[in-house]
Amino acid sequence: MAKEKISFYDVKTKKKFETVDYKIVDKDGRKFAVTKSPAGTHECWRVVSKEFSQKNK
C-alpha cells in the first residue's frame, strides 16, 4: 500500500513542500510524520491523526 503524499512546512527556509518519504513517530501519545528537509539536513515534523498514522505506517 502506497503512502499518501502530504505537505510539510520547513520553518528554517519558510517554504512548503510535499513528499511521500516520511516516517510515523509516536511521541508522548501523539502521532507525527517526520521527514528530512529538501533544503538541508534538519527534520520537519507534522502532527497527524491516529487514523492517518495507522493507514500510512
C-alpha positions in Angstrom: 0.0 0.0 0.0 1.4 3.3 -1.0 1.8 6.2 1.4 -0.3 9.4 0.9 1.5 12.5 -0.3 1.4 15.1 2.5 2.7 18.7 2.8 5.2 19.9 5.3 6.3 23.4 6.2 10.0 24.0 6.7 10.3 26.7 9.4 14.0 27.3 8.6 13.5 28.1 4.9 9.9 29.2 5.3 8.7 27.1 2.4 6.2 24.3 2.0 7.0 21.0 0.2 5.2 17.7 -0.4 6.6 14.3 -0.1 5.7 10.6 0.4 9.1 9.8 2.0 8.3 10.2 5.7 8.1 8.0 8.8 5.5 7.9 11.6 6.7 8.7 15.1 4.8 8.2 18.3 5.9 10.8 21.0 4.1 11.1 24.3 0.9 9.6 22.8 0.8 12.0 19.8 1.5 10.9 16.2 3.9 12.8 13.9 5.0 12.4 10.4 8.8 13.2 10.2 10.9 13.8 7.1 14.2 15.3 6.1 14.1 18.8 4.7 14.9 19.1 0.9 16.9 22.3 1.6 19.1 21.0 4.4 19.9 18.3 6.9 17.3 19.1 9.5 14.0 17.3 10.1 10.5 18.6 9.5 7.7 17.4 11.8 3.9 17.4 11.3 1.1 16.3 13.6 -1.1 13.6 12.1 -4.2 11.8 13.3 -4.2 8.3 14.8 -6.2 7.0 11.8 -3.7 8.6 9.3 -0.7 7.1 11.1 -2.3 3.6 11.1 -3.0 3.8 7.3 0.4 5.1 6.4 2.9 3.2 8.5 
